[in-house]
Amino acid sequence: MPVRTHVYVDGFNLYYGATKGTPYKWLNIKELVRQLIPADHDINKIKYFTARVSGAHDPDTPRRQAIYLNALRSIPEMEIHFGNFLSKTIWRPVMNLPVGGHTIGCPTPAVLPIGTHAVALLREQLIVGNYPPRGQARPNNATLAPLPDSVKVEVHTMEEKGSDVNLAVHLLNDAWKDLYDAAVVLSVDTDLTAPIRMVTQERRKVVYLCAPARRPPSRKLTTVSTYIRHIHRANLARAQLPDPIPGTTIRKPPSW
C-alpha cells in the first residue's frame, strides 16, 4: 500500500543551503524528493514556503523569482505559501573594514592599506590589521567581539518573516488531520525541532529531514527526525526542471 507523503519546503533555507552558487537553481522539488525517499512513498502534496523578494540589491531578483515560482506551479502537487520581508535599518558595531586609505579613530589613528581589516577584542587585546595573520589559523578558543567603543554604522537589512512559522503550522495541522503517513522536510532551521518532535513522537508519523550536504543539520533536529537524508550536488543535477516548461513559454533565467 502506498505511503501517503507530504513535502514541506523552506524555500530560502533550501536556496541558501543547497542551490546558491550552483548551476542547479532551476530545481524540480518533486524529482529531488523522489531521489531521497523510498519508491513506495506516494507524494500527494508539496508545500513550498517563501516570500516575495525585494529588488533593492538586484533589480532583476523579483523577476527571476517570479519565473521560478511559475515554473514550480507546473508541478500538480505544488502549493506555494507566502510570508513577507520586513525592511528595516539597524545599528551594528563594525567588525571588519573592507576599505583602504582611510583613517580610523583607533587609540592611535591609523591609515589602513587596502584589504579586510578586523577591529575586534581578542582576549582583551585590541587587534587592528589583518586577522588572523596570513598563514595562521584563528585559535579555537579565540573570541572575537565588538569593542565597547567600536564604530557603529546604520545598515539596511531585509528580514524574512513567516516561512518557518507557516511551515511548522502546516506540518502539525496536516499531521493532526491525518493527511499523511510520512512528511519530508527540506530545512535545517532548528526552530522546527519542537514541531517535528510532536509529529514523530505524539502523532507517530515518519519524518524525513532532508539537509544540504554542505550544511548538515543540528543534533537537535537529527534527534527528533525519523530519517536524515543529505542533498548532494548530484541530486540537484538530476532534478532540474525542463527548459522551457512544456506547454508554456516559461524558461530558465539566462543568469541561472
N, C-alpha and C positions, 0 to 999 in steps of 0.2 A: 504494500500500500504506500503511495507517495507520501513523503513527509511535507506537510504544509509549511512553507517557508516565507518569511517576510525579511526584507533587507532595509536597513536604516543607515543612511549615509550622511555624515557631516561633510558637506562639500568643501569647505575651506580647510578642514583638517586633512582631508584626503589630498587636496591640491598641494598644500604646503609640505605635507609629509611624503607624497609619492610622485606627483607629476610635475611639479615646478622644476624648471631647469632641464626637463627631458623633452624629447620629441613626441611624447605619448599623451598629450593633453586631450586629444580627441577620443576620450575614453568611453568605451561601452561598459557601463556598470554591470549590466546583466551578464555579459560574457566574462568579465573579470570574476564575478562571484561564482559563476559556473565552474571555473577552474579550481576554486578553493573549497567547495563543499561536495559531498557525495552525490553520485548520479541519481539516487532515488529521491533527492530533495526537489520538490516542485516549487519554483519561485512564483508565488501568487501576487506579490506586491513589492515594489521598490519605492521607498520614500526618501527623497533627496532634499536635504535641508541646507538652505543657503540664504544669502541676502543680495540685493542688487548693489553692485559695486559703484563707487564714485570714479569719475574721470579726473579727479584733482591732480593726480600724479601722471596719469597717462590717459589722454582724452579718448583713446581707442579702446580702453578696457571695457566699458559698458557694452560696446558693440560686439566685441568678441564673446563676452559672457552671454549676451542675448542669443547669439548664433548657437553657442554650445547648448544652452537650455532648450532652444527649439529643436536641436538635434536629439537631445535626450527624450523629448516628448514623442519621438517616433517609436520609442520602446513601449509597447502596450501596457506593461505593468507599472509604468513610471508615474509617480506623483511628485510634484515639486512644491515645497512649502517654504515660504519666505519669512525670514526675520528682518532685521534692519540694521543699518550702520548708524552709529552715533558719532557725529563730527564734533570735536571739541579741541580746545587748546589747554595745555597743562604746562606747569613749570617743573623743570627737571634739572638736577645738577649735571655739569659737564664731566664726563669720564675720559673722553678722547677728543682731541682737536685735530681733525684731518686737514690742517691748514699749514701754510708755510710763510715765513717772512713777516709774521705778526708778533707784536709784543703782548705778553700776558702779564697780569698782575700777581706774580709769584712774590714770595718774600724778597727775592732779588729778581727784578724784572728781567725777562729773558726773551730773546728773539728766536723763534723756533724755525729750524730748517724744514724743508718740505718732507712730509711723512705723516704717520699717525702717531700722535703723542698722548701717552697716558698721564693723567693727573689724578693720582689716587693715594689712598692711605694703605701702606703695606707695613704691618707690624709697627704702626705708629710712626713710620718714616715717610716723608714726602718724596714721592717719585716724580720727577719731571724729566721727560725724554722718552725714548722708545723703550717700552717694557712689554715683555721681558727682553733682555739684551739679545741681539741676534745670535742664533745658535744655542740659546739656553731655553730650557722648558720652564714654565711657571711652576714654582714649588707647589706640591699638593696641598700644603697647609697654608698657602698664601691667601689672604683675604683682601680683596680689592673693594674699597668703598669710597664714596664721595667724601672729600674733605668737608669739615663743618663750615668753612668759609669759602667753599668752592664757587666758581662762577656758575650762575643758573641762567637758563635760557627758556623762553616760552616756545613750545613746539606744537605743531598741529598733529593731531592723531585721529585715526578712524578706528572705532571700536565696534566690532560686530556683536550684535546682541540678538539673542533669541534662538539660534540654531541648536545649541546644546540642550536648552530647556525644552524646545519643541520636540527634539528627538527623544528625549527622556520620557516626555508625556505620552507620545505615540507608542513608544516601546512598551510602557507599562499598561496603557489603556488597551492596546491590542492583545496583550497577554491576558489581562483580566477578562476580556471578551472572548477569550479562547479562539482568536482568529488565526493563530499559527501554532505549530509544534516546535519550530526552530526559528530563531532570529539570527540574522547576520548583521553585525555592527561594524561599520567602517569608520572607526575613530579611535584615537588614543587619548581622548580627553578624560582625565581622572574624575571629572565631575559626574561621569556616567557610572562610577563604581557602585553607588547605592542602588540606582535603578536596575542595573544588571544583576546585582545580588538578589534583589526582590524577585526578579523574573526567574532566575535559576533555582533559588532556594525556597521561595514561597509558592511560586506557580509551577515549579518543576519543569520548566521549559529549557530547551537546549539553546545556548548562545555561542555562536562562533564570533570571536573577536578577530577582525582582520586588520593587521597593522603593517605599515610600510616596513620593509626590511631595514631601511636606513633610519628608522625611528621606532625602535621596539617599545612595547607598552610597559607601563609601570607594573610593579609587583602587585599593587592593589587591584589592577584590572585583571591580571592573569589569574589571581586567586579566585575571583568571583565568576570568571567565564568558564564555560564548559570546555571549549577548544580554542586554541590560538592558531591563526593562520598568518603567514608572512607574505606580503605582496612584494614580489621581485620585479625587476625591470623586464624580465622575460614574460611575466604575467601581463604586464602593461602592453608590451609589444604585440601579444596575441589577442588583445581585447580592444582593438581600435574600431571605431565606427566606420562605415563605408563613406567614401567621399566621391561624389555627393551622396546625401541620404536618398535612397531610391524613391522615386515619385515626387521629389521636391527639388528646389533649387538651393537647398542648404548645403554649403560647402565649408570645409575646414578653413579657418582663418589662415592666410598665407604665412603669417609670422609664427604659426604653430608647427 
